[in-house]
Amino acid sequence: MMQIDKELDTRGLNCPLPILKAKKTLAEMSSGQLLKVTSTDAGSVRDFQAFAKQTGNELVGQDSSGGEFIHVLKRR
């Protein structure tokens, strides 16, 4: 199981807010730390894939259940 360093709840927020909040939170974290983002925006799956490619942060995992989307990012 992964050791999550920080969790971010963006439920109820739509694009681009989950990405913007994740970007701000990642900036406060150390390299190698893991950020778990919970979202209810279905578009966030695609958004976080693109965000990871553009920023160099690693998208470690994505999951969805019960209308929620979980994204785990590793700080570059």
Secondary structure, DSSP 8 states (H G I E B T S, - for coil): ----SEEEEETT--TTHHHHHHHHHHHTS-TT-EEEEEE--TTHHHHHHHHHHHH--EEEEEEEETTEEEEEEE--
